[in-house]
Amino acid sequence: MAGIAVEIKAGNSGTPAWYDNGWAYRKTVTIDYTKVGAALTDFPVLISTTDTNLRDYAQSDADDILFTSSNGTTKLSHELETYTSGTGALVAWVKIPTLSNTANTVLYLYYGNSTAADQQNATNVWDANHKAVWHLKEDPSGAAPQMRDSTANANHGTSAGSMTSGDQVAGKVNGSLDLDGNDDKLTVSYNSGLDITTALTAEAWIKSSDANGGIAGKIDGSLTGYILAMGGASGNGKISYWNGSQWYYSDSTVNDNNWHHVAVVHSGTTAYFYKNGVANGSAEAGSRTGNGSVDMWIGIDNSGCTTYLAGILDEIRLSNTARSAAWIQTSYNNQSSPSTFYAVGSESGAIPAVVFATAASRVAEVSSPAYVSVVLSTNSNNTISIDYAATGGSATGGGVDYTLANGTLTFSAGETNKTLSITLVDDRVLEYNETILVTLSNPTNANLGSPCLHTLTLVDPPVAYPDSLTVVSNTVADIPFFQLLLNDVYYGGDALTVSGVTSPTAGSSLVPRSHPYGRVGSPRAWRLIASIAGAKMAALTPLTHDALDASRRSDPSVPLPHHAAGDDRAGHDRFRLGRLADLSP
């Protein structure tokens, strides 16, 4: 039987490509452009969501979670701050190359790959201007340094004072530190990268009712350096900033025991204050001054009188650049209300490829029906369909050699295997193998994979008649040729029985006239002993391939030589016999 050719074509051309079929699921994350202050580059977006699909299908350690751009394939750097497998609660930061304020930005969140290694590129989330990013999510009683800097600068903090694991509490974003105002603080060992002598941006989340206390900063014995604090020396509960010589203050207070995002940006000679993403005053603060080779402190103001902060701190960041007002505003919008900053779409399964299980197969002509498997490369939650049709081959359809009507296979959600059934017709004629080509086309919710062409070969198998000869196609008096199948050509002495014929009489025998034990193609002569009164002795002679071809030229009804799998010539010959009329009495 000829081959089945299957061609599968890609569907859903408008759907973004799939990152990798190893990932079973993805969701869109659509960022609301109205929450973005201006077009921003390399902006770290907080993704904070609790998702039962992540719970059910992501790895327990979230190694398989990754993010891509809107094209579905360009992987974005992300940092996993925390993941709770029992609930699917995810807190992650994703670096967005371009965050638009005129059109929604779409990301893809992928998950569902049980063998994936860790997909994070945590330090790359934070651009080179970020000198330190402390999420403050760690246990302060753990092994030092406990508080990890997420940037590549490794400005990790070590807890000091009487801090215990109980001081790790729920924060604005995730975990945070609850400072007692007496001796709780963090120490960050000296690193020249924190000697910010030009532009500066300091940000944090704070919840406190204290009048004053330090947030983060460093100054030497000459009070040279910088500090972001609350209340400063005046104890007024306002955002305060020390620039090496004096304090500068925001317009309003933040010590109402509610969460506030506070920021100071020192650009040129001006210090700009921001409260909850909105400008809240400015001051002429002179140029940034140098810094001594001293450690940094978090939770304490040591500009004169040492003042510890009583309150909760979360998400402290230092940058050696003047972040724009849009950057500060967008940071607040994102971190204060992640659920309104973006929308998470519904789950979609991987776009599978539709393929034949194998590119070719063989089946005996007598083994009807023949089955051919069509499979999906991966599981899908969608209904998938694919058209199929016989498109060629040497076998004749329409019930002659086979029957296969054009049709459609439909995979329900979760199904990965379907079977084509092809009805075969056993024509009982010895002939060459024939083929059927079957083509798949027009997939929906799937792509065309490879192999997309299947060749099904119909094999005309030898029939085992031990020590017997069978007339395969009957004849009448005016047709000069028999088709005969011998199983026992080479082994002499045995009588081979003729069956299934009308003339000569069934039951007649063929015995070797000579017994050459010859190789394939050796001349052999046979005589027919017919149990007919007065029957003549007629010669039955093997036809060589050349003689058979010559016979076909004079009589097209003569079949071609047949060869089965392997060396088919052994045991397969055609014999020419004189007209049956010549055998009549």
Sequence and secondary structure as in RCSB ss.txt:
>XXXX:A:sequence
MAGIAVEIKAGNSGTPAWYDNGWAYRKTVTIDYTKVGAALTDFPVLISTTDTNLRDYAQSDADDILFTSSNGTTK
LSHELETYTSGTGALVAWVKIPTLSNTANTVLYLYYGNSTAADQQNATNVWDANHKAVWHLKEDPSGAAPQMRDS
TANANHGTSAGSMTSGDQVAGKVNGSLDLDGNDDKLTVSYNSGLDITTALTAEAWIKSSDANGGIAGKIDGSLTG
YILAMGGASGNGKISYWNGSQWYYSDSTVNDNNWHHVAVVHSGTTAYFYKNGVANGSAEAGSRTGNGSVDMWIGI
DNSGCTTYLAGILDEIRLSNTARSAAWIQTSYNNQSSPSTFYAVGSESGAIPAVVFATAASRVAEVSSPAYVSVV
LSTNSNNTISIDYAATGGSATGGGVDYTLANGTLTFSAGETNKTLSITLVDDRVLEYNETILVTLSNPTNANLGS
PCLHTLTLVDPPVAYPDSLTVVSNTVADIPFFQLLLNDVYYGGDALTVSGVTSPTAGSSLVPRSHPYGRVGSPRA
WRLIASIAGAKMAALTPLTHDALDASRRSDPSVPLPHHAAGDDRAGHDRFRLGRLADLSP
>XXXX:A:secstr
 B          TTS   S TT  EEEEEEE GGG SS EEEEEEEEEEE HHHHHHS TT TT EEE TTS SE
E EEEEEEETTTTEEEEEEEEEEE SSS EEEEEEE  TT      GGGGS TTEEEEE   S TTSSSS B B 
STT   EEEESS  GGGEEE SSSEEEEEESSS EEEE   GGG   S EEEEEEEE   S EEEEEEE TT  E
EEEEESTTTT SEEEEE SS EEEEEEE  SSS EEEEEEEETTEEEEEETTEEEEEEE  S     S  EEESE
E SSS EE EEEEEEEEEESS   HHHHHHHHHHHH HHHHEEE   EE   EEEESSSEEEEETTS SEEEEEE
ESS  SS EEEEEEEEE SS TTTTSEE   EEEEE TT  EEEEEEEE         EEEEEEEEEEESSEE S
  EEEEEEE      TTEEEEEE   TT  B EEEES SSSTT  EEEES TTTTTT EEEES      TT    
EEEE  STT   EEEEE  HHHHHHHHHH TTS      TTTTTTT   EEE  GGGG  
